[in-house]
Amino acid sequence: MAAPYQSPISPGRSWYEDSVGERPRYPTLDGSLDVDTLVVGGGFTGLSAALHLAARGVDVALLEAARLGDGASGRNGGQFGTGQRQWPEDLEGEIGFERSRALFDMAEDAKAHLHEMMEAHSIDADYRPGQLSLVHKRRYIESYRRHAEILAERYDYPHARFLGREETQARLGSPHYHAGVLDVGTGHLHPMKLLVGTGRAAARAGARLFENTPVTRLTHRGGRIEAETPFGTVRAERALMAVNAHGERLDRANAAHVMPIRSFIAATEPLAEPERVLPGGEAADDSRFVVRYFRKTPDNRLLFGGREAYSSAQGDITGQIRRQVASIWPHLSAVGFTHAWGGSVGVTLPRMPYVASPRPGLTVIGGFSGHGVLLSHYTGRLYAERVMGNRDRLADLEALRIPAFPGGSTFRAPLLFLAMTWYALRDRF
């Protein structure tokens, strides 16, 4: 057997960065500004809000601490999903069928929004249809079967169907999973291409985008929001804080409700026999609490995410992911990896988005809990709708009960580590 490939690539650089093509640079703030709306955070949510506001004539400035897409929006698994992060039948028990159905329909509108936006702005983000949700324990088989039935019967969603063991194995190219659900109404894409395209569209619409401009303090003074940076102050009538897992310094309430979890992905070299892995081209996720998610790229690499960490430690990304890949496809045990990277995912306790208005004029959006490719871009549009006074569908998310993580600022992270470790152990038994 050949020795494992030793990548010369920096472990933090993603395959997305190396395959996106031209990645525009935007200036650093130079001096103070007065605008109608301030957006803090240059990911999907912030850029979408800036695009939709600027397109309607609003004077908007966006401040990003690093480069656009350096956070989760440019480093994620690229999978859409369907509905909210929680299954709709689980939400029904908490908020009732009517509200659960409204949130499901909102997520379907989010899909349509993304496709329409990409078409309107000529963004080719390598979209491919199809999603496999895989069952790793036999005792989950019936819940997955019933889930597909509920989507069709109660949520008028005919695009998902249950797969038995034989068809699951054929579509995966492996006998590793017991069953699954095939969803042909969703798909996957290149997130950095979507982000770069959204940034270009926002700039063309007139949004003022600033990179390498960290906000050090947000205050409310004289009826306006003030964002202090090392390079000047931006004053605005209103502000959107769209920093997801990176907002602890700016808003304690956001930090209490949205916890950062480190998630890691690796990319293989182009597969020698790509037809033996996901031959239908679908993306996949599984039933573990610490979800494994994977898909092939247009050039037949395998992108595989399946490791999380609850501290700043990174460790051996490729070694751990290699073992997970080999457990599914033993013939890939010596495949070469060219990229390995990580990023912080913003999660909430109930795994639903966190939308709040903690101060007059300030809106906070984040906590997509691994479902942000579908929902984050869309919530930026909903924020723009709220500002313009058209309608306030963002209120449906703001009404969700998102409790703070227990333990306060001192014990929150250790308690999360213990809880996640327990769930990870449950995945194994």
PEHU-V919646 format. One record per backbone hydrogen bond with DSSP energy under -1.0 kcal/mol. NH is the residue of the N-H (numbers start at 1). CO is the residue of the C=O. Records with the same first field share a line. If there is no record, write none. Layout:
BEGIN
NH->CO  CO
END
This chain:
BEGIN
13->10
18->14
31->231
33->233
35->235
36->59
37->59
38->238
39->61
40->240
41->63
47->43
48->44
49->45
50->46
51->47
52->48
53->49
54->50
55->51
56->53
57->54
58->53
61->37
62->208
63->39
64->210
70->67
74->71
75->72
80->187
91->87
92->88
94->91
95->91
96->92
100->96
101->97
102->98
103->99
104->100
105->101
106->102
107->103
108->104
109->105
110->106
111->107
112->108
113->109
114->110
115->111
116->112
117->113
118->114
119->115
120->116
121->117
122->119
123->118
128->188
130->186
131->183
132->283
133->181
134->285
135->179
140->137
141->138
144->140
145->141
146->142
147->143
148->144
149->145
150->146
151->147
152->148
153->149
154->150
155->150
157->151
161->182
163->180
168->164
169->165
170->166
171->167
172->168
173->169
174->169
178->135
180->163
181->133
182->161
183->131
184->159
188->128
189->78
190->125
194->190
195->191
196->192
197->193
198->194
199->195
200->196
201->197
202->198
203->199
204->200
205->201
206->203
207->202
208->60
210->62
211->27
212->66
213->64
216->228
217->228
219->226
221->224
224->221
225->236
226->219
227->234
228->217
229->232
234->227
235->33
236->225
238->36
239->361
240->38
241->363
242->40
246->243
251->247
255->251
256->252
257->253
258->254
259->347
261->345
262->309
263->343
264->307
265->341
266->304
267->339
268->302
269->336
271->300
276->273
277->274
278->172
281->278
283->130
284->294
285->132
286->292
287->134
291->289
293->305
294->284
295->303
297->301
300->297
303->295
304->266
305->293
306->264
309->262
317->315
320->316
321->317
322->318
323->319
324->320
325->321
326->322
327->323
329->325
332->329
333->330
335->332
338->267
339->267
341->265
343->263
345->261
347->259
351->348
354->366
356->364
362->359
363->239
364->356
365->241
366->354
369->346
371->368
375->371
376->372
379->375
380->376
381->377
382->378
383->379
384->380
385->381
386->382
387->383
388->384
390->385
395->392
396->393
398->394
399->395
400->397
405->256
411->407
412->408
415->411
416->412
417->413
418->414
419->415
420->416
421->417
422->418
423->419
424->420
425->421
426->422
427->423
428->425
END
